[in-house]
């Protein structure tokens, strides 16, 4: 019986190790980065940044009687299959086309995740109550310089929602 002869034309060992290292250390972070945290002045005396508002919305504030609404968890849960698919494609593409292909799929995963979280806010998915409290609605109605009549949670100016994005980090 004749043995098949295998000829190696290129060694991908180092490329494979580099891809594994990037997968081990890279991560896509979703939320509101510091550079997106500032809000435009709305005429009120007290200014709070977008990241703080997002944290209060997500985790609640017992001191202020604000219930938690796990926006991040809901958004990521809704998009987990699409996000997972991007990581799978990242691995396949990096093996076929080189390590630089990872960034394309990391960007796609981050965009999918951040858009899914924004969608949760827009659709008011799994909100903790039917509508904001009467005190919140009254404060919106009396808001200076422009009153606001909307009844959606965490959606008055749209600044917090629009600040949600992603960053790729962890490179070593």
DAWO-V351958 format. One record per backbone hydrogen bond with DSSP energy under -1.0 kcal/mol. NH is the residue of the N-H (numbers start at 0). CO is the residue of the C=O. If there is no record, write none. Layout:
nh->NH co->CO
nh->NH co->CO
This chain:
nh->15 co->11
nh->16 co->12
nh->17 co->13
nh->18 co->14
nh->19 co->15
nh->20 co->16
nh->21 co->17
nh->22 co->18
nh->23 co->19
nh->24 co->20
nh->25 co->21
nh->26 co->168
nh->28 co->166
nh->30 co->164
nh->35 co->32
nh->36 co->33
nh->49 co->36
nh->52 co->48
nh->53 co->49
nh->54 co->50
nh->55 co->51
nh->56 co->52
nh->57 co->53
nh->58 co->54
nh->59 co->55
nh->60 co->65
nh->64 co->61
nh->65 co->60
nh->68 co->56
nh->70 co->68
nh->73 co->69
nh->74 co->70
nh->75 co->71
nh->76 co->72
nh->77 co->73
nh->78 co->74
nh->82 co->78
nh->83 co->79
nh->84 co->80
nh->85 co->81
nh->86 co->82
nh->87 co->83
nh->88 co->84
nh->89 co->85
nh->90 co->86
nh->91 co->87
nh->92 co->88
nh->93 co->89
nh->94 co->90
nh->95 co->91
nh->96 co->92
nh->97 co->93
nh->100 co->97
nh->101 co->98
nh->104 co->100
nh->105 co->101
nh->106 co->102
nh->107 co->103
nh->108 co->104
nh->109 co->105
nh->110 co->106
nh->111 co->107
nh->112 co->108
nh->113 co->109
nh->114 co->110
nh->115 co->111
nh->116 co->112
nh->117 co->113
nh->118 co->114
nh->119 co->115
nh->120 co->116
nh->121 co->117
nh->122 co->118
nh->124 co->119
nh->126 co->123
nh->136 co->132
nh->137 co->133
nh->138 co->134
nh->139 co->135
nh->140 co->136
nh->141 co->137
nh->142 co->139
nh->147 co->139
nh->154 co->151
nh->161 co->157
nh->162 co->158
nh->163 co->160
nh->164 co->30
nh->166 co->28
nh->168 co->26
